[in-house]
Amino acid sequence: MIPAGWEKLQISEVCELIVDCVNKTAATVDIEIPYRMVSTSNINFFTSLF
């Protein structure tokens, strides 16, 4: 479900660059950075339909 006030967009509309870290999780840092990470485990066919 999409929260009230949000709109559904294509990932290409909100991302400047999509990078695949082949066979490993991307490194994380303990400082605030302007980048956000999405794991493939957070996206699947069914959630992408809504």
C-alpha positions in Angstrom: 0.0 0.0 0.0 1.1 3.5 -0.8 0.9 6.0 2.2 -1.5 8.9 1.8 0.0 11.8 -0.1 2.6 9.6 -1.8 2.5 8.7 -5.5 3.7 5.7 -7.4 6.7 6.3 -9.7 9.1 4.2 -11.7 12.4 3.6 -10.0 14.2 5.4 -12.9 12.2 8.5 -12.0 13.7 8.7 -8.5 17.2 7.2 -9.0 20.2 8.8 -10.7 22.2 5.6 -10.7 21.4 2.0 -10.0 24.4 -0.1 -9.0 24.5 -3.9 -8.5 27.1 -5.2 -6.0 27.6 -8.6 -7.6 27.1 -11.4 -5.1 27.6 -9.3 -2.0 25.9 -6.6 0.1 27.0 -3.1 -0.5 29.2 -1.6 2.2 27.6 0.7 4.8 28.9 3.6 6.8 28.2 5.1 10.2 27.8 8.7 9.0 24.9 10.5 7.3 25.2 10.4 3.5 22.7 11.6 0.9 22.4 8.2 -0.7 19.9 5.5 0.1 20.3 1.7 -0.4 17.5 -0.7 -1.4 18.1 -4.4 -1.2 16.6 -6.8 -3.8 15.1 -8.6 -0.8 13.0 -5.4 -0.4 11.6 -5.6 -3.9 9.6 -8.4 -5.5 7.2 -8.9 -8.3 4.1 -8.6 -6.1 5.1 -5.4 -4.3 6.1 -3.8 -7.6 2.5 -4.1 -8.9 1.1 -1.8 -6.2 
